[in-house]
């Protein structure tokens, strides 16, 4: 591929990108018209979404890199000011609108820790502006958003890492790398289903509460901007500050909040980073149209017959009485165990910092993050609709199911789109 010269402006690069003139290459910062960062200088960084997981997400962004915090952004100005003071003694400029932040010429890396209804829009805008991104989980709020993020980071050649790191676990006993080697070896012949352990999805904790009366919007909060691409609703505090997870407008309950942690490494282990389930079968009570609720289990079957089974452990019957499955060396003969130990590790998964410096994609790359989020979105849709769903993982649509397909790409509030 022809290298883009460093004198090319950001505007001309983006114009060519929109017409498909660039390939999916990770590009250095200087091709966007900003000064190149030599090894002796610091990366300019910012955090968008400064409450809750924000400080922790920012710490992951900066690991292994020499950085300077130049911006802190939150629809609640008090949060942005507190973060700026804590991390830069107030030197980092404070913003309420991420679009103003992304106009900075000294910004290289962005951490996104807003509620998930903003993840896709801000990730895409950051890529368009020439930033590398570390985004909190879950990656998106619905399936079509995820594909839009994947396409954007391919188009603009930026690094993306989802904010979950289980696939980097190299434990000798049950780490993701070891399990990945076992599955890739083909020595384990009878692994047809994996049950996710009960109780790890915080189903009850992150269920929503309907019918709360409207409240007065705090002075420091831009409520309209908070709602953003989601349907506008009157302010009430449970729609913010962590408890937003229980509202379909913003997230998908404990399923989405914790699910990407669980499924991201398992998806990599079992070779499903580039596909999705074809059959999704739920067992759950009727779902509320506005808030998340309880469920018992969901079975997700792939085209090759392999299944993931998730159980809440908080409502209803168990999936079955078989033990929870976790691949380990104990599943193999002593002879085969030695073969696994002698196998080389897979190509190292790059951390966000390594990917930024090497200009390669990170271990939690956009396609893998999207497919892991899809597992959760599909499971939630089966629960919401109360029935089995059939899905085409290549076209990313449900098969002959107009009702279900409407949930894959619901309308976004103007002027927002992905």
N, C-alpha and C positions, 0 to 999 in steps of 0.2 A: 504494500500500500504506500502511496506517495505520502511522505511526511509533510504535515502542515507546518509552514514556516512560522517562526516565532513572531514575526511582524504582522501576522494575520489578526484582524480585529475580532473581538468576540461576536459582534453583530454579523460579520461576513461568515464566520464559522457556523453560527447557528442557522443562518440562511441556507448554507450548503447542506447542513445536517438534515434540515427539514425535507430536502429533496433526495436524500439517500446518497449523497456524495461521499460520505465517510463510512468506514467500516467499524466493527465493534472492537476498537482498540482503546486501551487505557491511555489517556493522553496526559502529558505534563501540563502544569498550570500555565506555563508561558504561552501556550497556543491560544489562550483566551484573551490575550492582549494585556494580561497583568504581568508584572515582573517575575522572572523565574526565581525560585527560592534556592539559592546555593546551600550546600550542607552547613555552612556557618550561620545561616539565618533561621529564624523561627517561622513556623507555620502560623498564620492567623486563624483563630478558631472562634466559634460562637456556639451558644446553646440556645435552641428554640424550644420553649417549654421548661421553665425553671423550677417547677414544683415537683413533688413526688419523686419519681425516678430520675428526674433531670440531672442532679449533681452526680449520681452514679453513672449515668449514661455518658456524661461529659468526661468523667475519669477514664472510661473505656476508650473514648475517642483519642485521648491524649497519651495513652500508654505507649512507651517506646519512642515518642516523638518530642522534639523541642518545640514548644508552642507558646503563643501569646494570646490570651483571651482578649478579643477586640469587641465582642458584642454579646449582649444577653437580651433575649426576647421572650416576652410572655404577654398574653392578653391581660393578665393581672400585673400591672406595673410594679406593685409592691414586691412580687416574687422576683421579677427581673432585677430590681434594685438590690434586693438581698443577695442574690447570687453574684452580681457584679462586685458588691462590697466584700463578700466572703472570698472570692477567687482572685480579685484584682485590686482590692482596696478602693473600689469605685472607679478605677480607670477605664474599664470596659464600658462602652456606650450602651445605654439602655434603649430598647425598642419595644413597642407594643404591636407593630405590624411587621411580620417577617419579610414582606416585600421590600420594605425600606432597608432592612438589614442586608439583604442579598445584593443590594446595589454597591456595597463597599468594595473597593478595589484591593484592599489588603486582607481579604477573607479567602481562606483556602479550604477549610474543613468545617463541617457543620454536624453537630449532634442534635437529633430530633427526639424530643421526649414529650410531645404533646399527647392528648388523647388520640386514639387511632383514627378517628374520622378525619384528622388532618395529615396523617402520615404520607399518604400518596401525593397529595397536592404539593406539600412542602418538599418532599423528596424530589419530585419532578422539577419543581421550580429551582431547587438547589443545583441539580444536574445541569439544567439549562444555563444557569449562571456560572457554571464552571467549577462547582464545589464537589469534593468527595464527601460522602455521607455515612454516618453511623446512625441508624434509626432504631428506636425502641421497638420491641415486639408488642402486639402482633404487627406484621408488616402493613396490613391494610384492613379495611372494614368490609370489603366485598371482593369477589373474584376479579371482576374487570379492572378494578384499581390495580391489582397486583400485576396483571399483564401490561398495563400502561407504564408501571414503574420499570419493569424489566426492559421494555422497549426503549424507554427514555435513557436508561444507563448504557444500553448498547449504542444508542444513537449518539450520545454526547461523550462517550468514552470516559466515564467517571467511575471511581471506586465506590462500592456499596457494601456495607456489612450490617446484617441484622443484629440487634442487641441481645443475642443469646449465644452461648459459647460451649454448649454440651458436646458438640462434634469435635471439639479440640481436646477432649478428655483422653489422656493416654494412660490411664490406670492399667496396671498389669493384669488385673483380674477381670473387670467388667467394663473397661473403658471403651469408648466408641471406636477407636482405632483397632483394638483387638477384635471386637465384634465384626467390624467391617472386613478384616482379614479372614475371619472364619467364614463369613458368608461369601466373600469373593472367591475363596478356595474351591467351593463346590463340594467340600468334604461332608458338610452337614446336609443330609438328604431329606430330613423329615420336618423341616421348619416351615409350617404352612400358616401358622397364626401366632401373633404376638399380642398378649394382653397387657395393656398399660396398667400400672399399679393403681389401686383405688385411693381416693382421697387427695390426689395431688392437683386437682383442677379447681378447688375452692368454689364449688358450685353454689352452695348456700351463701357463703361469704359475699360473693359478688353477684347475687341476684338483685334485681331492681325492685323499687317500691313505687307502684302506680298511685295516682290520685293525690299527690301532695300539692297543696295550694300554692299559687305563685307567691314569690317573695320580692322584696326590693333589691334591685341590682346594686352591688357594692360600687362605690364611686370609682375605685381604681380599676374596675373590670370592664372591658369592652365585650359585652355579652353578644352583640351581633356578630362580631368577629369570631368569638368562641364558637358559636353555632356554625358559621362558615358554610361548608358544603352540605351539612346536614339540615334537615327541616328545622325551621325556627320554632322554638317553643318558649313559653314564658319562663323566666329564670326561677329556679329553685335549687338550693345548694347541693342537693344530692346528685344533680347532673354534672357536678364538677368535683374536684379534689378526691380522686380515687374511686368514689362511688359511681362515677360516670360509667364504670364497667358494666353495670347492670341494665343499661339502656341500649336498645338496638340502634338508636340514632348515633351512638358514639363507639360502641364496641360490641362484643358478643359474650359478655359474662366471663365466668371463670374459664370456660372453654377456650376462649381466645386469649385471655390474659395470661394463663399458665400453659396453654396447650402448645404454643410454639417452642417453649423450653423443652417439653417432653418429646415432641415429634420431630424437631429439627435433627437431633442426632440419630434417632431411630430411622428416619427416612434415609439419611446418608448410609447408615449401617446396612440397610436392606436394599440398597440400590434403587431408590425411588425418587431421586432428586429431580428427575425430568419427566415425571408422570404423576397421575392422580388416581384415586379409586374410581371404579366403574359402577359399583353398587354400594349404596349407603342405606343401612337398615337401623332405625332407632327404636328404643323402648322408652317412652316418656309420657307424662300426662299432657293434656292440652296446654299449648303455649299461649302466653299473653301477647297481644300485638305490640305492646310498647316496651315491655321489660323482660329480661331473661328470668328463667325459673329453673325448676328441678328437672332432672332426667335420670334414668337408670343406666343405660348403656347404649353405645352405638357401634355397629359392626361396619367396617370399611373394607370392601373386597376389591382387589386389583385384577387386571385382566389375566394375569398368570395364576390366579387362584389364591395368592397370598392375602392374608387378612391382618389388619390392625383392629383390635377391639379395645375401646376405651370404656371404663366403668367409673361412675361418679363415686360409688360407695356411700352416697348420702341419701338415696331415695330408691325404693323399689327393689326388685329381685336382682340377684347376680346374673351375669351372662350365662355361666354354667359353673360347675363345681371343680373344674380342672384348675391346677395350680397356675399362678401367674408365671408366664414364660419370660425368660431372659437368657439369651444366648451366652454361653461361656465355654471354656476349654473342657469342662466336665462333660459336655455333650459328645465329646469325641473320644476315640480310643487313644491309648498312650502313644501309639505310633503316629496317629494323625495329629495329636497335640504337638509332637516334635516337629512335624512338617510345618505347622502354623508358626511355631517359634522361629523356624529357620527362614520363613518368608520375609522378604523386605517389607518395611512399612510402606503404605501408599504414599504418593507424593505429598509432602507436607502441606497442610492447609495454612494459608497465610493469614496472620492476624491483620487487623485493620491497618496498624502502623506499618507492618512489613509490606502490605499491598500498596499503601500510599508511596512508600519509598521506592519500591521496585516497579511501580506502574503496572501491576498485574491485579487480577480480581481477587478479592478476599475469600476466605473459606465459607463464610455465610453470604454467598453471592446472591444477586437478585433472583435468579431462576429457582435456586434451592429455597430461598426465603419465601418466594411466592408459592411454591408447591406445598411447603409445610403449612402456610397459612390457609391454602385451599382445603386441606384436610379438615381444618377447624370450621371454615365457612360451610363446607358441604355437610358436616355433621350437624351444625346448628340449623341449617335449612331443613334437614330431615326432621329434626326435633320440632321446629316451628310449624312445618306442614303436617307432621304426624303420620308420615308414611315413608315407605321405601322409595328411593330415588335412583335412577339410572343415568350415568354421567359419561360423556365422551371427553376423555382427558386431552385429546389432541385438538379438538375444536373448542373445548372448554365451555360446553353447553350441556344441559340435560337433554336426554333423548325423548323427543315427542312429548314435551312437558312445558307448555307455555306458562303455566302458573309458576312453576319453579324457576324458569329462566328469567322471569321478571325480577327475581331477587339477586341475580348475578350482577346486574348493572342498573340499580335503581337510579332515578333522577337525582341530580345534585342541585342544590339551591343556586340560583344565578348570583353572581356571574361565574361561579366556580365550576370547573370541569377538569377532567384528566384525559 
